[in-house]
Amino acid sequence: MDNWIMEYQQWYDENFDFINELHHHESLIYDRLYPVQAVIETLVNRVKNNDITVDADIEKIASVGLEFLFDQLETCKLYLDTTFHGDVHEFLQFDSLINAMLYIDDLKYELEEKKISYNRDRLEALQDELETMMASKQPVDSDFTLYLDDQVKQVYTNESFELYGIVDIFVDIADTLGLDLYDVDEILIGKDF
């Protein structure tokens, strides 16, 4: 069996309870991890069922996806342990802040990868501000997303740059694999005739 399959299964087994907690509480962090996890899980199942052959593309997808899942969840668990002393429910109250921190890490990576000039000091100051909010357990305002968007836009001047990160790439891969990531049950209002 391929190493990445065993690595994924070990990661999943070790983090099953935490992932389920995020899912149960409809966490933004779960929504962030889900496309990557769904693709990896699908690849694992298809390889096990001999539905696909592992090639360089599958290996690359698995490698990038696993690294992303490992890093993102380890960062979350670090915040959970250090800032929230293992209290998952308190951690989830700051879901949007933690998700924003993960987003900023993605943004920084993409800006550097694409060699786009940006104000590193301003981005780090924003990260410090978010960590201070988290550490002091300040309630998150309802307009936090607007504030974050405004602050991020001030970090780089390249108008044509749009973040197309790993989550976006894995949403596209999921689509290629035929996965319906966001299948929502239809709601019937009124009588069924």
C-alpha positions in Angstrom: 0.0 0.0 0.0 1.3 3.5 -0.8 2.8 5.4 2.0 0.5 8.4 1.6 -2.5 6.1 2.2 -1.1 4.9 5.5 -0.1 8.5 6.4 -3.7 9.7 5.7 -5.3 6.9 7.7 -3.0 7.5 10.6 -3.7 11.3 10.5 -7.4 10.6 10.2 -7.4 8.2 13.1 -5.4 10.5 15.3 -7.7 13.5 14.6 -11.1 11.8 14.1 -12.6 13.2 17.3 -11.4 16.8 16.7 -12.5 16.7 13.0 -16.0 15.4 14.0 -16.2 18.2 16.7 -15.5 20.8 14.0 -18.0 19.2 11.6 -20.7 18.8 14.3 -20.4 22.5 15.1 -20.4 23.6 11.5 -17.0 25.2 11.9 -15.5 27.4 9.2 -12.3 25.5 9.8 -14.1 22.2 8.9 -15.4 23.9 5.7 -11.8 24.9 4.9 -10.4 21.4 5.4 -13.3 19.5 3.9 -12.5 19.8 0.2 -8.9 18.6 0.7 -10.0 15.8 3.0 -12.8 14.7 0.6 -10.4 14.5 -2.3 -7.8 12.5 -0.3 -10.4 10.2 1.1 -11.8 9.6 -2.4 -8.4 8.8 -3.8 -7.7 6.4 -0.9 -10.9 4.6 -1.6 -10.4 4.5 -5.4 -6.9 3.1 -5.0 -8.0 0.5 -2.5 -10.8 -0.6 -4.9 -8.4 -0.6 -7.8 -10.5 2.0 -9.6 -7.5 4.2 -10.3 -3.8 3.7 -10.7 -1.4 5.8 -8.7 0.7 8.0 -11.0 2.8 11.1 -10.5 -0.4 13.4 -10.5 -2.1 11.3 -7.8 1.1 11.3 -5.8 1.4 15.1 -6.1 -2.2 15.7 -5.1 -1.8 13.4 -2.1 1.5 15.0 -1.1 0.1 18.6 -1.3 -3.2 17.7 0.3 -1.7 15.8 3.2 0.8 18.5 4.0 -2.0 21.0 4.0 -4.2 18.9 6.3 -1.3 18.2 8.6 -0.2 21.9 8.9 -3.7 23.4 9.2 -4.9 21.0 11.8 -1.6 21.2 13.8 -2.0 25.0 13.9 -5.6 24.6 15.1 -4.5 22.1 17.8 -1.7 24.5 18.9 -4.3 27.3 19.4 -6.6 24.8 21.1 -3.9 23.8 23.6 -2.1 27.0 24.2 -4.8 29.7 23.9 -7.9 27.7 24.9 -6.4 25.2 27.2 -8.1 22.3 25.4 -11.6 23.7 25.6 -13.0 22.9 22.2 -16.2 24.9 22.7 -14.3 28.1 23.6 -12.0 27.4 20.7 -15.1 27.3 18.4 -16.2 30.7 19.7 -13.2 32.1 17.9 -13.6 30.0 14.8 -13.6 33.0 12.5 -10.4 34.4 13.9 -8.6 31.1 13.7 -9.9 30.6 10.1 -8.6 34.1 9.3 -5.2 33.2 10.7 -5.1 30.2 8.4 -6.3 32.3 5.5 -3.5 34.8 6.1 -0.9 32.0 6.1 -2.3 30.9 2.7 -2.2 34.4 1.4 1.4 34.9 2.5 2.4 31.7 0.9 0.7 32.5 -2.4 2.1 36.1 -2.5 5.7 34.8 -1.9 5.2 31.8 -4.3 4.1 34.2 -7.1 6.7 36.8 -6.2 4.1 39.5 -5.7 5.3 42.5 -3.7 3.4 43.0 -0.5 3.7 44.8 2.8 5.0 42.1 5.1 5.0 44.3 8.1 1.3 45.2 7.7 0.4 41.5 7.2 2.3 40.5 10.3 0.7 43.4 12.2 -2.7 42.0 11.2 -1.7 38.6 12.4 -0.5 40.0 15.7 -3.8 41.9 16.0 -5.8 38.7 15.4 -3.7 36.7 17.9 -4.2 39.5 20.5 -7.9 39.4 20.0 -7.8 35.6 20.4 -5.6 35.7 23.5 -7.7 38.3 25.2 -10.8 36.4 24.2 -12.4 39.5 22.8 -15.8 38.8 21.1 -15.6 38.8 17.4 -17.7 41.6 15.8 -20.3 40.7 13.2 -18.5 42.8 10.6 -15.2 41.1 11.2 -15.1 39.6 7.7 -15.5 43.1 6.1 -12.7 44.4 8.4 -10.4 41.5 7.4 -11.1 42.0 3.7 -10.3 45.7 4.0 -7.1 45.0 5.9 -5.9 42.3 3.5 -6.6 44.6 0.4 -4.1 47.1 1.9 -1.3 44.5 2.1 -0.6 44.2 -1.6 -1.0 46.7 -4.5 -1.3 44.2 -7.4 -4.9 44.7 -8.5 -4.9 41.6 -10.7 -3.9 39.2 -7.9 -6.6 37.0 -6.6 -5.9 34.3 -4.0 -6.3 30.9 -5.6 -5.0 28.7 -2.9 -4.9 25.0 -2.0 -8.5 24.9 -0.9 -9.6 26.4 -4.3 -7.4 23.9 -6.2 -8.9 21.0 -4.3 -12.4 22.2 -4.9 -11.5 22.0 -8.6 -10.0 18.5 -8.2 -13.1 17.4 -6.4 -15.2 18.6 -9.3 -12.9 16.7 -11.7 -13.3 13.5 -9.6 -17.1 14.0 -9.8 -17.5 14.8 -6.1 -20.4 17.0 -5.1 -18.9 18.7 -2.1 -21.8 20.9 -1.2 -24.8 18.7 -1.9 -27.6 20.3 0.0 -30.8 18.5 0.7 -33.8 20.2 -0.9 -36.2 21.7 1.5 -39.9 21.4 0.7 -42.1 24.3 1.8 -45.8 23.7 1.9 -47.7 20.6 0.9 -46.4 17.8 -1.3 -49.1 17.1 -3.9 
